[in-house]
Amino acid sequence: MPCCERNPVQLIAEHVVVEEGLEQHYEVLKELGDCHASLGNHDRARQCYEEARVLAPEKAGPAVGLGVVELQVGRLDAAERAFRTAADLEPACAEAYGGLAMVRQHRGKYADAFDLYMTCLDKDADNLVALLGLFQTSCQMGSFARVIHYLEVYLDRHPGDTSVLYCLATLRARDGALDEARQALEMILALEPGNAEAADLLRDVRRRQHYPAEETVRS
């Protein structure tokens, strides 16, 4: 049937079907790109992200994916351009700012990385990559107070995340808050009795507090 003979409702329905098909194709390509990137198949990942970008040029996801791939292969300038493109496309995209932070961290610009990780967490407080990046840069800079707040906010929602709990304990110990560090480490060992890193740090914290060693942390 010629387009001029179709009623408006039919035309709208056909348009919706086409749009849904394109969206599904985009999602498949984006997920394939993520999969290839995680496996280190950089060329295939780039191809998938580029095809996804053609289908949805307004979306930040493919640019973020390309940035991750370029970061994996050490092309920092290309990675920064890709993450910047993602941030321009979607200013609320937390992953774009997390990617920019990782680029700055790789370049040794820890203060810039710290601020960008903070921006990422302001947009997505559950972004674990940014949270751990913030922990790393804070250790490199010796600045802990602001990081501790974000770790505590995250743990309020994910109390069983022992990796973040260990980061908090480490910062508490470095900051001299030994009671808080000890409590966090004891919680980790209650959840993971075989966690050697937590046991070692707890032993050190107890030594500094002049506590007797506990059976749970003996070698």
Secondary structure, DSSP 8 states (H G I E B T S, - for coil): --GGGS-HHHHHHHHHHHHHHHHHHHHHHHHHHHHHHHHT-HHHHHHHHHHHHHH-TT-SHHHHHHHHHHHHTT-HHHHHHHHHHHHHH-TT-HHHHHHHHHHHHHTT-HHHHHHHHHHHHHH-TT-HHHHHHHHHHHHHHT--HHHHHHHHHHHHH-TT-HHHHHHHHHHHHHTT-HHHHHHHHHHHHHH-TT-HHHHHHHHHHHHHHT----GGG--
